[in-house]
Amino acid sequence: MKKVLLFLMITLAWNAHAQSSMELTATEVAVKMIPGWNLGNTMEAGDKAHNFTNKGGLDAETAWQDTRTTQEIINYVRSLGFRSIRIPCAWVMGHISDSTNYTIDPAWMARVKEIVDYSLNAGLYVVINQHWDGGWLENSIANTDPDVIAKNKTVLKRVWEQIAETFKGYDERLLFAGLNEPEAKDQVATDNLLEYEQDFIKTVRYSGGNNAQRILIIQGPSTNIDHTCQFMTKLPVDLVSQRLMIEVHYYEPWQWWGMEKDENWGKVFYYWGTENHVNGSEHNANHGEEDYMEEQLEKMRRQFAEKGIPVYIGEFGANWRTITSANECQDKHNSSIQYHYKTFLKKCFQKGLIPVVWDTNYRGKPSMTMINRKDQNIYNEYMMKGLHEAMEEAVVK
C-alpha cells in the first residue's frame, strides 16, 4: 500500500506540472499511452429503446455493472501500470434532453467530464468516444439512402459539437474517437464510413481551442483488421498533419475468446498457445494462435503505424471460463489466459501499437474482468500476470 501511495504522489506531482501544450504528434503521444485499460460496461450502458430520449439518466453508469467510478478507482488502475484509459460513452442512447436539437443532458456531460478529470488527475492519457450508442449510426453505416445519411450526419455533427465545446480547453492528454465498431464489411460501406469520419474530423477541428490540434482516432471498418487493411486504402483528410490514429479491435479467434458452447461446426477452445495444449482434448485451439496474431498485428504496423498513423487497439480480451469436465484441465486454461494476454501485449509493445484491455467489472465467469473495482483489487491474476510479464520483457518505457 505504501508503494502504491508513493507512486500516486509522484504521478500527481508530475501531472500538476505537465505542460498543456498540443505540440506532440500522434506517434509521440502513442508511446505514452501504452498500455491502456477500458472503463467497460459503464458510461456506454443502456437500452437502445431509449435512443433520442433522456431515460437513461445518471443511473445508466451502474446499469451493466455495480460500481460508481471514483478517483480512488482510477488511481488504482494507474498504480497497476496502465498509462491510458478508454472511456466508452453513450450520448444518444438515453442522454438526449432535447430530441429536436439533439441536446446532450448537461448532467450526463458533467459526469463524463468528472471521470475524464479523475483520469487526468491520475496521470493517464484519456480517450472518449461515441460508442455503440444504441446503434443509431454504427448499425446503419452501410445504408446508402441519401435521407438516412443526411440525418445521420446531422446528429453526428451535433453530438460532436457539444463534446468538442465541453473539452476544447483540455490538453493533448485527451483524445477523441469518433465511433466504436462501425458495421462496414465491404468497400461501399467503408466509403460511407469515411464520409462520416470526415465530418467528425471537420466538426472537431472547427470547434476552436485545443481541438484544432487534438489527436483524433478514426475507426477501421468493423474495427476488423482484415477489413481495415483491405478496404481502408485512404484516410479522411485532416486539416492538421500527424494528428490521426486508426482504431481496430482484437478478439480472435471467436472459438477462443467468446464462444460459450460446442457447436456442430466446431468446439470451444479452452486452450491457447502451443505449450498449453492438453493431450487428447478436443478443445485445443487449432487456429488463431501465435503465428496468426503476429501476422495480424504486423499487417497493421506495416500499413499504418510505420507510415505515421499509430494503431489504437481499443479493445482486446478473452473470456476466462470455469472448466468442469473431468477430462479437461482448469490449470491449462488459466495458463492459456495468462499466455494469451502476455503474448498479445508484448507483441503490441514491441511493434509500437497501443493495446487497450477490455474490462467489464463483472465478477463471475465467463468474463474479461481484470480489476475488481468495488474492492479495488485484482480480480483475474492470470490476465494481470500476463500484462506485467509483457511489460517486463518488452521493457515498456
FITOR-161610 format. One record per residue (C-alpha): chain; residue in three letters; x, y, z. Coordinates in Angstrom, 1 decimal, decimal comma. Layout:
// FITOR-161610
chain  resn  c1  c2  c3
A  ALA  X  Y  Z;
...
//
This chain:
// FITOR-161610
chain  resn  c1  c2  c3
A  MET  0,0  0,0  0,0;
A  LYS  2,8  2,4  0,9;
A  LYS  4,4  1,8  -2,5;
A  VAL  1,1  2,5  -4,3;
A  LEU  0,6  5,7  -2,3;
A  LEU  4,2  6,9  -3,1;
A  PHE  3,7  6,0  -6,8;
A  LEU  0,5  8,1  -6,8;
A  MET  2,1  11,0  -5,1;
A  ILE  4,8  11,1  -7,7;
A  THR  2,3  10,7  -10,5;
A  LEU  0,1  13,5  -9,3;
A  ALA  3,1  15,8  -8,8;
A  TRP  4,1  15,1  -12,4;
A  ASN  0,6  15,7  -13,6;
A  ALA  0,4  19,0  -11,8;
A  HIS  3,4  20,2  -13,7;
A  ALA  2,6  18,7  -17,1;
A  GLN  2,7  21,0  -20,0;
A  SER  -0,6  21,9  -21,5;
A  SER  0,8  22,0  -25,0;
A  MET  -0,7  20,5  -28,2;
A  GLU  2,7  20,1  -29,8;
A  LEU  3,2  16,3  -29,8;
A  THR  2,4  14,3  -32,8;
A  ALA  0,1  11,2  -32,7;
A  THR  3,2  9,0  -32,9;
A  GLU  4,8  10,8  -30,0;
A  VAL  1,6  10,5  -27,9;
A  ALA  1,1  6,9  -28,8;
A  VAL  4,3  5,9  -27,0;
A  LYS  3,0  7,5  -23,8;
A  MET  -0,4  5,6  -23,9;
A  ILE  1,0  2,0  -23,8;
A  PRO  -0,7  0,0  -22,2;
A  GLY  -4,4  1,1  -21,9;
A  TRP  -7,4  0,0  -20,0;
A  ASN  -11,2  0,2  -20,7;
A  LEU  -13,8  1,5  -18,2;
A  GLY  -16,1  -1,0  -19,8;
A  ASN  -19,8  -1,5  -19,4;
A  THR  -20,1  1,8  -17,6;
A  MET  -20,6  5,1  -19,4;
A  GLU  -21,9  3,3  -22,5;
A  ALA  -24,5  1,2  -20,8;
A  GLY  -28,2  1,5  -21,6;
A  ASP  -31,1  0,3  -23,7;
A  LYS  -31,5  1,2  -27,4;
A  ALA  -35,2  1,7  -26,8;
A  HIS  -34,1  4,9  -25,1;
A  ASN  -32,4  6,4  -28,2;
A  PHE  -33,1  10,1  -28,5;
A  THR  -34,6  10,3  -25,1;
A  ASN  -33,3  11,2  -21,6;
A  LYS  -34,5  8,0  -20,0;
A  GLY  -31,0  6,6  -19,3;
A  GLY  -30,1  9,2  -16,7;
A  LEU  -27,1  9,1  -14,4;
A  ASP  -28,1  5,7  -13,2;
A  ALA  -27,0  4,3  -16,5;
A  GLU  -23,5  4,2  -15,1;
A  THR  -24,4  1,2  -13,0;
A  ALA  -26,9  -0,4  -15,3;
A  TRP  -24,4  -3,1  -16,6;
A  GLN  -22,0  -3,2  -13,6;
A  ASP  -22,4  -2,3  -10,0;
A  THR  -19,7  0,3  -9,1;
A  ARG  -19,8  4,0  -9,5;
A  THR  -16,5  5,4  -10,8;
A  THR  -14,4  7,3  -8,3;
A  GLN  -11,0  9,0  -8,2;
A  GLU  -9,7  6,2  -6,0;
A  ILE  -10,6  3,5  -8,6;
A  ILE  -8,9  5,4  -11,4;
A  ASN  -5,8  5,9  -9,1;
A  TYR  -5,7  2,2  -8,5;
A  VAL  -5,9  1,5  -12,2;
A  ARG  -2,9  3,8  -12,8;
A  SER  -0,9  2,1  -10,0;
A  LEU  -1,1  -1,2  -11,8;
A  GLY  0,9  0,2  -14,7;
A  PHE  -1,7  1,4  -17,1;
A  ARG  -0,9  4,7  -18,8;
A  SER  -4,1  5,4  -20,7;
A  ILE  -7,8  4,9  -20,2;
A  ARG  -10,6  4,5  -22,8;
A  ILE  -14,0  5,7  -21,6;
A  PRO  -16,6  4,3  -23,9;
A  CYS  -19,5  6,7  -23,9;
A  ALA  -23,2  6,7  -24,9;
A  TRP  -24,8  10,0  -25,7;
A  VAL  -27,9  9,4  -27,9;
A  MET  -28,9  6,3  -26,0;
A  GLY  -30,8  7,8  -23,1;
A  HIS  -29,0  11,1  -22,6;
A  ILE  -30,7  13,5  -25,0;
A  SER  -32,7  16,2  -23,2;
A  ASP  -34,0  17,8  -26,3;
A  SER  -34,6  15,5  -29,2;
A  THR  -35,3  18,3  -31,7;
A  ASN  -31,8  19,8  -31,3;
A  TYR  -30,1  16,6  -30,1;
A  THR  -29,0  18,3  -26,9;
A  ILE  -26,9  16,1  -24,6;
A  ASP  -28,2  16,2  -21,0;
A  PRO  -25,9  18,6  -19,1;
A  ALA  -25,8  16,3  -16,1;
A  TRP  -24,6  13,4  -18,2;
A  MET  -22,0  15,6  -19,9;
A  ALA  -20,8  16,8  -16,5;
A  ARG  -20,5  13,2  -15,2;
A  VAL  -18,4  12,2  -18,2;
A  LYS  -16,2  15,3  -17,6;
A  GLU  -15,8  14,3  -14,0;
A  ILE  -14,4  10,9  -14,9;
A  VAL  -12,1  12,4  -17,5;
A  ASP  -10,8  14,7  -14,8;
A  TYR  -10,3  11,8  -12,5;
A  SER  -8,2  10,1  -15,2;
A  LEU  -6,1  13,2  -15,9;
A  ASN  -5,6  13,7  -12,2;
A  ALA  -4,2  10,2  -12,0;
A  GLY  -1,7  10,9  -14,8;
A  LEU  -3,5  8,9  -17,5;
A  TYR  -4,0  9,8  -21,2;
A  VAL  -7,7  9,6  -21,9;
A  VAL  -9,8  8,6  -24,9;
A  ILE  -13,6  9,3  -25,0;
A  ASN  -15,7  8,2  -27,9;
A  GLN  -19,2  7,7  -29,2;
A  HIS  -19,6  4,0  -28,5;
A  TRP  -22,3  1,7  -29,9;
A  ASP  -24,8  4,3  -28,5;
A  GLY  -27,9  2,3  -29,2;
A  GLY  -26,7  1,5  -32,8;
A  TRP  -28,3  4,6  -34,3;
A  LEU  -25,2  5,1  -36,5;
A  GLU  -23,0  2,1  -36,1;
A  ASN  -25,6  -0,2  -37,4;
A  SER  -26,5  1,9  -40,4;
A  ILE  -23,1  2,7  -41,9;
A  ALA  -23,9  0,6  -44,9;
A  ASN  -27,2  2,3  -45,6;
A  THR  -26,9  4,3  -48,9;
A  ASP  -30,3  6,1  -48,6;
A  PRO  -29,4  9,9  -49,0;
A  ASP  -32,0  10,9  -46,5;
A  VAL  -30,7  8,5  -43,9;
A  ILE  -27,1  9,6  -44,5;
A  ALA  -28,1  13,3  -44,2;
A  LYS  -29,9  12,7  -40,9;
A  ASN  -27,1  10,6  -39,5;
A  LYS  -24,6  13,3  -40,4;
A  THR  -26,7  16,0  -38,7;
A  VAL  -26,9  14,0  -35,5;
A  LEU  -23,2  13,1  -35,6;
A  LYS  -22,1  16,7  -36,1;
A  ARG  -24,4  17,9  -33,3;
A  VAL  -23,2  15,3  -30,8;
A  TRP  -19,5  16,1  -31,5;
A  GLU  -20,1  19,9  -31,5;
A  GLN  -21,2  19,6  -27,9;
A  ILE  -18,4  17,2  -26,8;
A  ALA  -15,8  19,3  -28,5;
A  GLU  -17,1  22,5  -26,9;
A  THR  -17,0  21,0  -23,4;
A  PHE  -13,4  19,8  -23,7;
A  LYS  -11,8  22,3  -26,1;
A  GLY  -9,6  23,7  -23,3;
A  TYR  -8,2  20,3  -22,4;
A  ASP  -4,6  19,5  -23,5;
A  GLU  -3,2  16,7  -25,7;
A  ARG  -3,7  14,1  -23,0;
A  LEU  -7,4  13,9  -24,1;
A  LEU  -8,1  12,2  -27,4;
A  PHE  -11,5  11,9  -29,2;
A  ALA  -12,5  8,7  -31,0;
A  GLY  -15,4  9,3  -33,5;
A  LEU  -17,2  5,9  -33,2;
A  ASN  -16,6  2,4  -31,8;
A  GLU  -17,3  -0,6  -34,1;
A  PRO  -18,9  0,8  -37,3;
A  GLU  -20,5  -2,0  -39,2;
A  ALA  -18,8  -2,0  -42,5;
A  LYS  -17,9  -5,2  -44,4;
A  ASP  -17,3  -4,0  -47,9;
A  GLN  -15,9  -1,1  -49,9;
A  VAL  -19,3  0,7  -50,3;
A  ALA  -19,9  0,7  -46,6;
A  THR  -16,3  1,7  -45,9;
A  ASP  -16,7  4,7  -48,3;
A  ASN  -19,8  5,7  -46,3;
A  LEU  -17,8  5,3  -43,1;
A  LEU  -15,0  7,6  -44,5;
A  GLU  -17,7  10,3  -45,1;
A  TYR  -18,9  10,1  -41,5;
A  GLU  -15,4  10,2  -40,2;
A  GLN  -14,6  13,2  -42,4;
A  ASP  -17,5  15,1  -40,8;
A  PHE  -16,3  14,0  -37,3;
A  ILE  -12,8  15,5  -38,1;
A  LYS  -14,2  18,7  -39,5;
A  THR  -16,6  19,2  -36,6;
A  VAL  -13,9  18,9  -34,0;
A  ARG  -11,3  20,9  -35,9;
A  TYR  -13,7  23,9  -36,4;
A  SER  -14,8  23,9  -32,8;
A  GLY  -11,9  26,0  -31,7;
A  GLY  -9,5  25,9  -28,7;
A  ASN  -7,1  23,0  -28,5;
A  ASN  -9,4  20,9  -30,7;
A  ALA  -7,7  22,5  -33,7;
A  GLN  -4,7  20,2  -33,0;
A  ARG  -6,2  17,5  -30,8;
A  ILE  -5,3  13,9  -31,7;
A  LEU  -8,3  12,1  -33,2;
A  ILE  -9,0  8,4  -33,6;
A  ILE  -10,9  7,1  -36,6;
A  GLN  -12,2  3,5  -36,8;
A  GLY  -11,4  0,9  -39,4;
A  PRO  -14,5  -0,9  -41,0;
A  SER  -16,0  -3,0  -38,2;
A  THR  -12,7  -2,4  -36,4;
A  ASN  -11,7  -5,6  -38,1;
A  ILE  -8,0  -5,9  -39,1;
A  ASP  -8,6  -7,7  -42,4;
A  HIS  -11,4  -5,3  -43,5;
A  THR  -9,3  -2,3  -42,5;
A  CYS  -6,3  -3,4  -44,4;
A  GLN  -8,3  -4,4  -47,4;
A  PHE  -10,9  -1,5  -47,7;
A  MET  -9,3  1,4  -45,9;
A  THR  -6,8  2,3  -48,6;
A  LYS  -7,2  6,0  -48,0;
A  LEU  -8,0  8,1  -44,9;
A  PRO  -10,2  11,1  -44,3;
A  VAL  -8,4  14,5  -44,9;
A  ASP  -7,3  16,3  -41,8;
A  LEU  -6,7  20,0  -41,5;
A  VAL  -3,5  19,4  -39,5;
A  SER  -0,8  16,9  -40,1;
A  GLN  0,3  14,0  -37,9;
A  ARG  -2,7  14,1  -35,6;
A  LEU  -4,7  11,0  -36,5;
A  MET  -4,7  7,4  -35,2;
A  ILE  -6,6  4,4  -36,6;
A  GLU  -8,5  2,0  -34,4;
A  VAL  -9,1  -1,7  -34,7;
A  HIS  -10,1  -4,3  -32,1;
A  TYR  -8,7  -7,7  -31,5;
A  TYR  -11,0  -10,6  -30,4;
A  GLU  -9,5  -13,6  -32,2;
A  PRO  -10,4  -16,4  -32,7;
A  TRP  -14,1  -16,5  -31,8;
A  GLN  -13,9  -20,1  -30,5;
A  TRP  -11,3  -19,0  -28,0;
A  TRP  -12,4  -15,6  -26,8;
A  GLY  -16,2  -15,7  -26,9;
A  MET  -17,8  -19,0  -27,9;
A  GLU  -19,7  -20,5  -24,9;
A  LYS  -20,6  -24,0  -26,0;
A  ASP  -19,7  -26,6  -28,6;
A  GLU  -21,5  -26,4  -31,9;
A  ASN  -21,9  -29,0  -34,7;
A  TRP  -19,4  -26,9  -36,8;
A  GLY  -16,7  -26,6  -34,1;
A  LYS  -15,6  -26,8  -30,5;
A  VAL  -14,9  -24,2  -27,9;
A  PHE  -11,2  -23,5  -27,5;
A  TYR  -10,2  -23,8  -23,8;
A  TYR  -6,5  -23,8  -24,5;
A  TRP  -4,5  -21,3  -26,5;
A  GLY  -0,8  -21,4  -27,3;
A  THR  1,1  -24,4  -28,4;
A  GLU  2,6  -25,0  -25,0;
A  ASN  -0,8  -25,1  -23,3;
A  HIS  -2,5  -27,8  -25,4;
A  VAL  -3,9  -30,8  -23,5;
A  ASN  -3,2  -34,2  -25,0;
A  GLY  -6,3  -35,8  -26,4;
A  SER  -8,5  -32,8  -25,8;
A  GLU  -11,0  -31,6  -28,5;
A  HIS  -10,7  -28,1  -27,0;
A  ASN  -7,2  -27,1  -28,1;
A  ALA  -7,1  -24,2  -30,4;
A  ASN  -6,4  -25,3  -34,0;
A  HIS  -6,1  -21,9  -35,5;
A  GLY  -5,7  -18,2  -34,5;
A  GLU  -2,7  -18,8  -32,2;
A  GLU  0,7  -17,1  -32,1;
A  ASP  1,5  -17,0  -35,8;
A  TYR  -1,9  -15,7  -36,7;
A  MET  -1,6  -13,0  -34,0;
A  GLU  1,8  -12,0  -35,3;
A  GLU  0,6  -11,8  -38,9;
A  GLN  -2,5  -9,6  -38,0;
A  LEU  -0,6  -7,1  -35,8;
A  GLU  2,3  -6,9  -38,3;
A  LYS  -0,2  -6,0  -41,1;
A  MET  -1,4  -3,0  -39,1;
A  ARG  2,1  -1,9  -38,2;
A  ARG  3,2  -2,0  -41,9;
A  GLN  0,1  -0,4  -43,4;
A  PHE  -0,4  2,3  -40,8;
A  ALA  2,0  2,7  -37,9;
A  GLU  5,2  2,8  -39,8;
A  LYS  3,6  5,4  -42,1;
A  GLY  2,9  7,8  -39,2;
A  ILE  -0,7  6,6  -38,4;
A  PRO  -0,5  5,0  -34,9;
A  VAL  -2,6  1,9  -34,4;
A  TYR  -5,0  2,1  -31,4;
A  ILE  -6,3  -1,4  -30,5;
A  GLY  -9,2  0,0  -28,5;
A  GLU  -10,4  -3,4  -27,2;
A  PHE  -8,7  -6,7  -26,6;
A  GLY  -9,5  -9,7  -24,4;
A  ALA  -10,6  -13,3  -24,0;
A  ASN  -13,2  -14,8  -21,6;
A  TRP  -11,9  -16,6  -18,5;
A  ARG  -14,0  -19,8  -18,1;
A  THR  -14,7  -22,4  -15,5;
A  ILE  -13,7  -25,8  -16,9;
A  THR  -16,0  -28,5  -15,4;
A  SER  -15,3  -31,6  -17,5;
A  ALA  -13,2  -34,3  -15,8;
A  ASN  -11,3  -34,8  -19,0;
A  GLU  -10,2  -31,2  -19,2;
A  CYS  -7,8  -29,0  -17,2;
A  GLN  -8,6  -25,7  -15,4;
A  ASP  -4,9  -25,0  -14,8;
A  LYS  -4,1  -25,2  -18,5;
A  HIS  -6,9  -22,9  -19,3;
A  ASN  -5,7  -20,4  -16,7;
A  SER  -2,2  -20,7  -18,2;
A  SER  -3,7  -20,1  -21,6;
A  ILE  -5,4  -16,8  -20,5;
A  GLN  -2,1  -15,6  -19,0;
A  TYR  -0,1  -16,5  -22,0;
A  HIS  -2,6  -15,0  -24,5;
A  TYR  -2,6  -11,7  -22,7;
A  LYS  1,2  -11,7  -22,3;
A  THR  1,8  -12,6  -26,0;
A  PHE  -0,6  -10,1  -27,4;
A  LEU  0,5  -7,2  -25,2;
A  LYS  4,2  -8,0  -25,7;
A  LYS  3,8  -8,0  -29,5;
A  CYS  1,9  -4,7  -29,3;
A  PHE  4,6  -3,1  -27,1;
A  GLN  7,3  -4,3  -29,5;
A  LYS  5,6  -3,0  -32,6;
A  GLY  4,5  0,3  -31,0;
A  LEU  0,8  -0,5  -31,2;
A  ILE  -1,5  0,7  -28,4;
A  PRO  -3,3  -2,2  -26,7;
A  VAL  -6,3  -1,4  -24,5;
A  VAL  -7,6  -4,3  -22,4;
A  TRP  -11,4  -4,7  -22,2;
A  ASP  -12,7  -4,9  -18,6;
A  THR  -16,3  -5,2  -17,6;
A  ASN  -16,2  -5,3  -13,8;
A  TYR  -18,5  -8,4  -14,0;
A  ARG  -17,2  -10,7  -11,1;
A  GLY  -18,2  -14,1  -12,4;
A  LYS  -17,4  -16,4  -15,3;
A  PRO  -17,1  -16,3  -18,2;
A  SER  -15,8  -12,8  -18,1;
A  MET  -13,0  -10,5  -19,3;
A  THR  -12,8  -8,7  -15,9;
A  MET  -9,3  -8,0  -14,8;
A  ILE  -9,9  -5,5  -12,0;
A  ASN  -12,5  -5,7  -9,2;
A  ARG  -13,4  -2,0  -9,0;
A  LYS  -15,7  -2,5  -6,0;
A  ASP  -12,9  -3,7  -3,7;
A  GLN  -10,0  -2,2  -5,7;
A  ASN  -8,1  -5,4  -6,1;
A  ILE  -7,1  -7,7  -8,9;
A  TYR  -9,9  -10,0  -10,0;
A  ASN  -8,1  -12,0  -12,6;
A  GLU  -4,5  -12,7  -11,6;
A  TYR  -3,8  -14,6  -14,9;
A  MET  -4,6  -11,6  -17,0;
A  MET  -2,7  -9,2  -14,8;
A  LYS  0,4  -11,5  -14,7;
A  GLY  0,3  -11,7  -18,4;
A  LEU  0,3  -7,9  -18,6;
A  HIS  3,1  -7,4  -16,1;
A  GLU  5,2  -10,2  -17,7;
A  ALA  4,8  -8,5  -21,1;
A  MET  5,8  -5,1  -19,7;
A  GLU  8,9  -6,6  -18,1;
A  GLU  10,0  -8,5  -21,2;
A  ALA  9,3  -5,8  -23,7;
A  VAL  10,7  -3,0  -21,4;
A  VAL  7,9  -0,5  -21,8;
A  LYS  9,4  3,0  -21,4;
//
